[in-house]
């Protein structure tokens, strides 16, 4: 076995939404595998705190931060200007940013659903396009999009969220075909309920939590680290023949449905 197939030494990964939850768990997992990581999120003080913690944990990895709202094109461009100014080149991109507003379909304002489309879908689409010039330069280039089981089945989280995640899964499939000859693999993960700051208020309803657990064969809520591990695997050279896949990280939920 070639140990380097299970390492990411010398590779630079950009992770959006990296200051907490799945994004932070992914950044930690990538750094543990030897990758250098650029953590991008809106909260600059929290980003700096997170970088300091990761730097102490993984002194062998170069850890960079850039505070930006990747739903804004100007700020997306600033992220890549920063990368170019450092003289760095990405080989890995993790599109993790996402948001939700839970309402009945008829209750959404246009501003609300357009914001969800921009956050969950357009930001990832544009980040992929901006990253392409970097990724095409590398032998082991990979993109991982953080989708959701709601992109495959109704999970009562609101139709705009579900449709953006379904579109993100389809973007993953399209790019995996279009960019295969560029040496860029494109995959996605589809989490079910994961224990994050965003899911806590929903899961605080004990009746709803019990209903969720009843429909989850493993009968527990997932942890951010479990999603981060799946994302990291898809970035590894060991996953070099995997592209266009959407891997559910759901404790078996999709086999039941909701």
C-alpha positions as CSV (number, residue, x, y, z in Angstrom):
1,X,0.0,0.0,0.0
2,X,1.2,3.5,-0.8
3,X,0.7,5.6,2.4
4,X,0.7,8.8,0.4
5,X,-2.7,7.8,-1.1
6,X,-4.1,8.5,2.4
7,X,-2.4,11.8,2.9
8,X,-2.9,15.4,1.6
9,X,0.6,16.8,2.4
10,X,1.4,19.9,0.3
11,X,-2.1,20.5,-0.9
12,X,-4.1,23.6,-0.2
13,X,-7.8,23.2,0.6
14,X,-10.3,26.1,0.7
15,X,-13.3,25.4,3.1
16,X,-16.2,27.9,3.2
17,X,-18.3,28.3,6.3
18,X,-15.2,27.0,8.2
19,X,-15.6,28.7,11.5
20,X,-18.0,26.2,13.0
21,X,-20.0,23.0,12.5
22,X,-19.3,20.9,9.5
23,X,-17.0,23.4,8.0
24,X,-14.7,23.5,11.0
25,X,-14.8,19.7,11.4
26,X,-13.8,19.4,7.7
27,X,-10.9,21.9,8.1
28,X,-9.7,19.9,11.2
29,X,-9.9,16.6,9.3
30,X,-8.0,18.0,6.3
31,X,-5.3,19.5,8.4
32,X,-4.9,16.1,10.2
33,X,-4.2,14.6,6.8
34,X,-1.4,17.1,6.2
35,X,-3.3,19.6,4.0
36,X,-2.8,23.4,4.3
37,X,-6.2,25.0,4.8
38,X,-7.7,28.3,3.9
39,X,-10.7,28.9,6.3
40,X,-13.3,31.3,4.9
41,X,-16.3,32.6,6.9
42,X,-17.9,35.9,7.8
43,X,-17.0,36.1,11.5
44,X,-13.4,37.3,11.5
45,X,-12.8,37.1,15.3
46,X,-14.1,33.5,15.4
47,X,-12.1,32.6,12.4
48,X,-8.9,33.9,14.1
49,X,-9.8,31.9,17.2
50,X,-10.4,28.8,15.2
51,X,-7.1,29.1,13.3
52,X,-5.1,29.5,16.5
53,X,-6.7,26.4,17.9
54,X,-6.0,24.4,14.8
55,X,-2.5,25.7,14.5
56,X,-1.7,24.4,18.0
57,X,-3.2,21.1,17.1
58,X,-1.6,20.7,13.7
59,X,1.7,22.7,13.6
60,X,2.8,21.0,10.4
61,X,-0.1,22.6,8.4
62,X,-0.2,26.2,7.1
63,X,-3.5,27.6,8.2
64,X,-4.9,30.8,6.6
65,X,-8.1,32.7,7.2
66,X,-10.1,35.2,5.1
67,X,-13.2,36.8,6.4
68,X,-15.8,37.0,3.5
69,X,-19.4,36.4,2.7
70,X,-19.2,34.1,-0.3
71,X,-22.8,34.9,-1.2
72,X,-21.4,38.3,-2.5
73,X,-19.5,38.1,-5.8
74,X,-17.2,41.0,-4.9
75,X,-16.1,39.1,-1.7
76,X,-15.7,35.9,-3.6
77,X,-13.3,37.7,-5.9
78,X,-11.4,39.0,-2.9
79,X,-10.9,35.5,-1.6
80,X,-9.2,34.5,-4.8
81,X,-7.2,37.8,-4.9
82,X,-5.9,36.9,-1.5
83,X,-4.9,33.4,-2.7
84,X,-3.1,34.9,-5.7
85,X,-1.4,37.5,-3.5
86,X,0.0,34.7,-1.3
87,X,1.3,33.0,-4.4
88,X,-0.7,29.9,-3.5
89,X,-2.7,27.6,-5.7
90,X,-5.7,25.5,-4.6
91,X,-6.1,21.8,-5.2
92,X,-9.1,21.2,-3.1
93,X,-12.4,23.2,-2.6
94,X,-15.1,22.4,-0.1
95,X,-18.4,24.4,-0.6
96,X,-20.0,24.1,2.8
97,X,-21.9,27.4,3.1
98,X,-25.6,27.0,3.5
99,X,-28.7,28.5,5.3
100,X,-32.3,27.8,5.7
101,X,-35.6,29.5,6.6
102,X,-38.3,26.9,7.5
103,X,-41.7,28.0,6.2
104,X,-44.7,26.7,4.1
105,X,-44.0,27.4,0.4
106,X,-46.7,30.1,0.2
107,X,-45.3,32.0,3.1
108,X,-41.9,32.8,1.7
109,X,-41.2,36.3,0.5
110,X,-39.3,36.7,-2.7
111,X,-36.3,38.1,-0.8
112,X,-36.2,35.1,1.5
113,X,-36.2,32.4,-1.2
114,X,-33.8,34.3,-3.5
115,X,-31.4,34.7,-0.5
116,X,-31.5,30.9,0.0
117,X,-30.8,30.3,-3.7
118,X,-27.8,32.7,-3.6
119,X,-26.4,31.2,-0.4
120,X,-26.9,27.5,-1.0
121,X,-26.5,27.3,-4.8
122,X,-25.1,30.4,-6.6
123,X,-22.2,30.8,-4.1
124,X,-21.0,27.2,-4.8
125,X,-21.5,27.5,-8.5
126,X,-19.4,30.7,-8.6
127,X,-16.7,29.3,-6.2
128,X,-16.3,26.3,-8.5
129,X,-15.9,28.6,-11.5
130,X,-13.4,30.8,-9.7
131,X,-11.4,27.8,-8.5
132,X,-11.2,26.1,-11.8
133,X,-8.0,27.9,-13.0
134,X,-6.3,26.7,-9.8
135,X,-7.6,23.2,-9.7
136,X,-6.7,22.4,-13.3
137,X,-3.1,22.8,-12.4
138,X,-3.0,19.8,-10.0
139,X,-2.9,16.1,-10.4
140,X,-5.2,15.4,-7.5
141,X,-7.8,18.2,-7.7
142,X,-11.2,17.8,-6.1
143,X,-14.3,19.7,-5.2
144,X,-16.7,18.5,-2.5
145,X,-20.1,20.2,-2.3
146,X,-22.1,19.9,1.0
147,X,-25.6,19.0,-0.1
148,X,-28.4,17.4,2.0
149,X,-30.7,14.5,2.1
150,X,-33.4,17.2,1.4
151,X,-32.0,17.3,-2.1
152,X,-33.3,13.7,-2.6
153,X,-36.4,13.5,-0.5
154,X,-38.9,15.7,1.4
155,X,-37.7,16.3,4.9
156,X,-40.1,19.2,5.9
157,X,-37.4,21.8,5.8
158,X,-39.0,24.0,3.3
159,X,-39.2,23.7,-0.5
160,X,-36.5,26.4,-1.3
161,X,-33.9,24.6,0.8
162,X,-34.7,21.2,-0.8
163,X,-34.6,22.6,-4.4
164,X,-31.3,24.4,-3.8
165,X,-29.7,21.2,-2.5
166,X,-31.1,19.1,-5.4
167,X,-29.7,21.6,-7.8
168,X,-26.3,21.4,-6.0
169,X,-26.3,17.7,-6.4
170,X,-27.0,18.1,-10.1
171,X,-24.2,20.7,-10.4
172,X,-21.9,18.1,-8.9
173,X,-22.9,15.5,-11.5
174,X,-22.6,18.0,-14.4
175,X,-19.2,19.3,-13.3
176,X,-17.9,15.8,-12.7
177,X,-18.5,15.0,-16.4
178,X,-17.5,18.4,-17.8
179,X,-14.3,18.8,-15.8
180,X,-13.1,15.1,-15.8
181,X,-10.7,15.8,-18.6
182,X,-9.3,18.7,-16.6
183,X,-8.3,16.2,-13.9
184,X,-10.9,17.6,-11.4
185,X,-13.1,15.2,-9.5
186,X,-16.4,16.6,-8.2
187,X,-18.4,14.9,-5.5
188,X,-21.0,15.8,-2.8
189,X,-22.1,14.7,0.6
190,X,-25.7,14.7,1.7
191,X,-26.0,14.9,5.5
192,X,-29.2,14.3,7.5
193,X,-29.5,15.9,10.9
194,X,-26.1,16.8,12.3
195,X,-25.4,18.2,15.7
196,X,-24.7,21.8,14.8
197,X,-25.6,25.3,16.0
198,X,-28.2,25.5,13.3
199,X,-29.9,22.2,14.1
200,X,-30.0,22.7,17.9
201,X,-33.2,24.8,18.0
202,X,-35.1,22.3,15.8
203,X,-34.0,19.3,17.7
204,X,-34.9,20.9,21.0
205,X,-38.5,19.9,20.3
206,X,-38.5,16.5,22.0
207,X,-41.4,15.1,20.0
208,X,-39.8,16.1,16.7
209,X,-36.5,14.7,17.8
210,X,-38.1,11.4,18.6
211,X,-39.7,11.3,15.2
212,X,-36.4,12.0,13.6
213,X,-34.7,9.2,15.5
214,X,-37.5,6.8,14.7
215,X,-36.8,7.4,11.0
216,X,-33.0,7.0,11.4
217,X,-31.9,3.4,11.5
218,X,-28.9,4.2,13.6
219,X,-31.2,6.1,16.0
220,X,-28.9,9.0,16.7
221,X,-28.0,12.5,15.4
222,X,-24.8,12.7,13.4
223,X,-21.7,14.6,14.5
224,X,-19.9,17.2,12.3
225,X,-16.8,15.1,12.4
226,X,-18.6,12.3,10.7
227,X,-19.4,14.5,7.7
228,X,-15.9,16.0,7.8
229,X,-14.4,12.5,7.5
230,X,-16.5,11.7,4.5
231,X,-15.5,15.0,2.8
232,X,-11.9,14.4,3.6
233,X,-12.0,10.9,2.1
234,X,-13.4,12.3,-1.2
235,X,-10.4,14.7,-1.3
236,X,-7.8,11.9,-0.9
237,X,-5.8,10.4,-3.7
238,X,-7.3,7.1,-2.5
239,X,-10.6,8.3,-3.9
240,X,-9.1,9.0,-7.3
241,X,-11.7,7.0,-9.3
242,X,-14.7,8.5,-7.5
243,X,-16.4,11.4,-9.2
244,X,-20.0,12.5,-9.6
245,X,-21.1,10.8,-6.5
246,X,-23.4,12.1,-3.7
247,X,-22.7,10.2,-0.5
248,X,-25.4,10.3,2.1
249,X,-24.0,10.8,5.7
250,X,-27.3,10.0,7.3
251,X,-27.3,7.0,9.6
252,X,-29.3,5.1,7.0
253,X,-32.1,7.7,6.9
254,X,-32.6,7.7,3.1
255,X,-33.4,4.0,3.3
256,X,-36.4,4.8,5.4
257,X,-37.5,8.3,4.3
258,X,-39.5,10.8,6.4
